[in-house]
Amino acid sequence: MKHLLLVGGGHSHLAVLKSFGDTPAPGARLALLSPSGHAFYSGMVPGVVAGHYRPGDCRIDLAALAARAGARFLLDSAAGVDLAKREVTTARGERLHYDVLSLDIGSSAGDPSGAAERALRVRPVESFLAGWQRLRESARRGEIRRIAVVGGGAAGIEVLLAMRHGLAGVAAEFVLFSELPILAGHGARRRIARILGERGVTVHSGRKVVAAGKNGLGLDGGERFEAQAAVWAAGAYAPPWIAQSALATDARGFVAVSETLQSRSCPEIFAAGDVATVIGEPRPKSGVFAVRQGPVLARNLRRALAGEAPEPFRSPSRSLALISCGDRYAVASWGRFSLEGAWVWRWKDRIDRRFVERYRLGPGEG
Ligand SMILES: Cc1cc2nc3c(=O)[nH]c(=O)nc-3n(C[C@H](O)[C@H](O)[C@H](O)COP(=O)(O)OP(=O)(O)OC[C@H]3O[C@@H](n4cnc5c(N)ncnc54)[C@H](O)[C@@H]3O)c2cc1C
């Protein structure tokens, strides 16, 4: 009997659990290690903040998916991996044996320097949504006059515009800080800059934030910026235990994998989604790639269990980004091209709902 240990209920592992639930792998024992019984589809999170969806609309029952796949569900999180013994150590101190290990644990927002420690971070999604509810109530009581968002990528912009929509009628000012020009590399950056301007959002790009909290921001150079709430959506960071385990990593500490999604140093370890970097084909840390890697990962885990050669994952050099603008309006960006409109939002809404629906097992969820 071979042990397949899945760590994290990220977007790629949803496809793996679905696949093993549809077609069990003979001779394999599965386990899923996750700190939560639910997975959240991040593409719909700004819509929850804006008030278009309920949290349940973007929540997937991981424990139920695991049960359907015949996988033991372990409510805990990985804290290390012993490569020689083939064991994952958990935060509670358990040691879990594997023959084949698959990591899909995402990345964290907030850099290791601790700059984001006192800010409301957009990940993990569960705590972000709880924090957003508190922030919203506080703003409605008139305690918050200015909200600073750190991070000029798609997630920061979507969350800012969603909060603005969710607080319609409340006199709060929104300010966006970005170390790089906003949406660097996106075809939609001019449209988004225009939309932010039209909606009264002040953008400070080229400014590095070194501290953020309820008293505002500390900027590189010692300047302070007053705000009563700070939301952190900048960067994607790898958990330090990956590099500490001596697993091969890229320069930022993410698992270095080959195009088969296998670790470059330990072929019995697979990684997908944000936590993995395909060496030679680096792509932005985005849900689109995690979703695309899912089916290939599922097939390769089966092959590894059966002792067969894995297949390569071919990622497109460009991917479609659909950026929601708070109200039911969105911008589509593909390479240098971009489009916008209410119809783009409806298109995104259909794609997002279909994704979540694929992993729903029945009524009562949500
Ligand atoms: C607000 C927001 C909006 C976004 N919108 C989009 C979008 O529209 N399109 C897009 O392409 N990308 C979007 N992104 C980026 C996207 O969320 C990530 O790229 C994507 O979630 C990565 O998927 P993943 O499979 O790597 O991991 P995730 O989906 O992040 O899941 C990781 C899972 O691992 C679990 N985990 C974490 N640590 C451990 C551990 N130590 N042990 C066990 N389990 C662990 C977590 O609980 C979580 O369930 C958005 C991000 C945010 C924050």
Ligand as a Chemical Component Dictionary entry (heavy atoms), coordinates in Angstrom:
data_LIG
# 
_chem_comp.id                   LIG 
_chem_comp.type                 NON-POLYMER 
_chem_comp.pdbx_formal_charge   0 
_chem_comp.three_letter_code    LIG 
# 
loop_
_chem_comp_atom.comp_id 
_chem_comp_atom.atom_id 
_chem_comp_atom.alt_atom_id 
_chem_comp_atom.type_symbol 
_chem_comp_atom.charge 
_chem_comp_atom.model_Cartn_x 
_chem_comp_atom.model_Cartn_y 
_chem_comp_atom.model_Cartn_z 
_chem_comp_atom.pdbx_ordinal 
LIG C1  C1  C 0 -8.388 38.789 -2.797  1  
LIG C2  C2  C 0 -7.685 37.955 -3.831  2  
LIG C3  C3  C 0 -8.207 37.864 -5.108  3  
LIG C4  C4  C 0 -7.560 37.104 -6.073  4  
LIG N1  N1  N 0 -8.124 37.022 -7.312  5  
LIG C5  C5  C 0 -7.528 36.267 -8.240  6  
LIG C6  C6  C 0 -8.113 36.140 -9.538  7  
LIG O1  O1  O 0 -9.180 36.710 -9.830  8  
LIG N2  N2  N 0 -7.466 35.373 -10.453 9  
LIG C7  C7  C 0 -6.281 34.739 -10.163 10 
LIG O2  O2  O 0 -5.735 34.054 -11.034 11 
LIG N3  N3  N 0 -5.702 34.843 -8.954  12 
LIG C8  C8  C 0 -6.293 35.582 -7.985  13 
LIG N4  N4  N 0 -5.709 35.687 -6.750  14 
LIG C9  C9  C 0 -4.469 34.927 -6.473  15 
LIG C10 C10 C 0 -4.867 33.521 -6.058  16 
LIG O3  O3  O 0 -5.623 33.599 -4.879  17 
LIG C11 C11 C 0 -3.704 32.608 -5.754  18 
LIG O4  O4  O 0 -2.759 32.676 -6.773  19 
LIG C12 C12 C 0 -4.239 31.177 -5.629  20 
LIG O5  O5  O 0 -5.135 31.087 -4.537  21 
LIG C13 C13 C 0 -3.140 30.186 -5.430  22 
LIG O6  O6  O 0 -3.734 28.925 -5.334  23 
LIG P1  P1  P 0 -2.991 27.755 -4.608  24 
LIG O7  O7  O 0 -3.598 26.499 -5.107  25 
LIG O8  O8  O 0 -1.530 27.909 -4.751  26 
LIG O9  O9  O 0 -3.276 27.930 -3.049  27 
LIG P2  P2  P 0 -4.496 28.528 -2.251  28 
LIG O10 O10 O 0 -5.728 28.546 -3.039  29 
LIG O11 O11 O 0 -4.011 29.799 -1.638  30 
LIG O12 O12 O 0 -4.712 27.456 -1.117  31 
LIG C14 C14 C 0 -3.708 27.080 -0.228  32 
LIG C15 C15 C 0 -4.328 26.197 0.825   33 
LIG O13 O13 O 0 -3.296 25.625 1.612   34 
LIG C16 C16 C 0 -3.627 25.709 2.981   35 
LIG N5  N5  N 0 -2.373 25.815 3.722   36 
LIG C17 C17 C 0 -1.595 26.911 3.881   37 
LIG N6  N6  N 0 -0.518 26.604 4.618   38 
LIG C18 C18 C 0 -0.615 25.285 4.922   39 
LIG C19 C19 C 0 0.198  24.386 5.661   40 
LIG N7  N7  N 0 1.339  24.773 6.241   41 
LIG N8  N8  N 0 -0.217 23.102 5.784   42 
LIG C20 C20 C 0 -1.369 22.683 5.207   43 
LIG N9  N9  N 0 -2.167 23.491 4.482   44 
LIG C21 C21 C 0 -1.791 24.772 4.348   45 
LIG C22 C22 C 0 -4.519 26.921 3.110   46 
LIG O14 O14 O 0 -5.411 26.762 4.192   47 
LIG C23 C23 C 0 -5.254 26.925 1.768   48 
LIG O15 O15 O 0 -6.463 26.209 1.838   49 
LIG C24 C24 C 0 -6.345 36.439 -5.763  50 
LIG C25 C25 C 0 -5.811 36.536 -4.477  51 
LIG C26 C26 C 0 -6.477 37.274 -3.514  52 
LIG C27 C27 C 0 -5.887 37.357 -2.132  53 
# 
loop_
_chem_comp_bond.comp_id 
_chem_comp_bond.atom_id_1 
_chem_comp_bond.atom_id_2 
_chem_comp_bond.value_order 
_chem_comp_bond.pdbx_ordinal 
LIG C1  C2  SING 1  
LIG C2  C3  SING 2  
LIG C2  C26 DOUB 3  
LIG C3  C4  DOUB 4  
LIG C4  N1  SING 5  
LIG C4  C24 SING 6  
LIG N1  C5  DOUB 7  
LIG C5  C6  SING 8  
LIG C5  C8  SING 9  
LIG C6  O1  DOUB 10 
LIG C6  N2  SING 11 
LIG N2  C7  SING 12 
LIG C7  O2  DOUB 13 
LIG C7  N3  SING 14 
LIG N3  C8  DOUB 15 
LIG C8  N4  SING 16 
LIG N4  C9  SING 17 
LIG N4  C24 SING 18 
LIG C9  C10 SING 19 
LIG C10 O3  SING 20 
LIG C10 C11 SING 21 
LIG C11 O4  SING 22 
LIG C11 C12 SING 23 
LIG C12 O5  SING 24 
LIG C12 C13 SING 25 
LIG C13 O6  SING 26 
LIG O6  P1  SING 27 
LIG P1  O7  DOUB 28 
LIG P1  O8  SING 29 
LIG P1  O9  SING 30 
LIG O9  P2  SING 31 
LIG P2  O10 DOUB 32 
LIG P2  O11 SING 33 
LIG P2  O12 SING 34 
LIG O12 C14 SING 35 
LIG C14 C15 SING 36 
LIG C15 O13 SING 37 
LIG C15 C23 SING 38 
LIG O13 C16 SING 39 
LIG C16 N5  SING 40 
LIG C16 C22 SING 41 
LIG N5  C17 SING 42 
LIG N5  C21 SING 43 
LIG C17 N6  DOUB 44 
LIG N6  C18 SING 45 
LIG C18 C19 SING 46 
LIG C18 C21 DOUB 47 
LIG C19 N7  SING 48 
LIG C19 N8  DOUB 49 
LIG N8  C20 SING 50 
LIG C20 N9  DOUB 51 
LIG N9  C21 SING 52 
LIG C22 O14 SING 53 
LIG C22 C23 SING 54 
LIG C23 O15 SING 55 
LIG C24 C25 DOUB 56 
LIG C25 C26 SING 57 
LIG C26 C27 SING 58 
# 
